[in-house]
Amino acid sequence: MSAPRILQAEPLTRDAFAPFGDVIEASDAVRHFPINGGNTERYHDLMRIDLDPGGHAIVSIFRGQPRALPFTIGMMERHPKGSQAFMPLSGRAYLVAVARPGETVTADDIRLFLAQGSQGVNYAAGTWHHPLLALDEVSDFLVIDRAGPGGNCDEVVLDELLVIAASSPPHA
């Protein structure tokens, strides 16, 4: 068996992440306007919650333990019945390992993004992703996803291991 491949992190941008879902952030790249007599700036319609007809949206807080780097990725998961959004509450950078929706996923399909503490992600329904990859410290995330009847989490073991190197995320 060959040595695991190194997976390099790339910056999380709306364009780079578009095949997998939405980036949630307050930036000039999105529609925004003042409300409440000019006291508040509204960053409008940042993501769409996608749910099957039998499900409903729920809001949770996930408390992620930090992953020690180097870290080996050997599995991925997906939620075929609805989208799943993560917004960091702790203001810390984190990693996002993701692959396009489909029936299968291989190590060659996976991309790694470094999300800043002000950026959230919304995985489109069926998008393959690794479970939460918090860095450095315990980190809280506001999560919006689907609850309802039927299973909504598929897991797959990868055909090849991938390693996130200790130097991979350029913490910014």
Helices and strands as residue ranges (DSSP letters): E 5-7, E 9-11, H 14-17, E 21-24, E 32-35, G 36-38, E 40-43, E 56-64, E 71-78, E 84-88, E 94-99, G 107-109, E 111-115, E 120-123, E 128-129, E 133-134, E 139-147, E 154-164
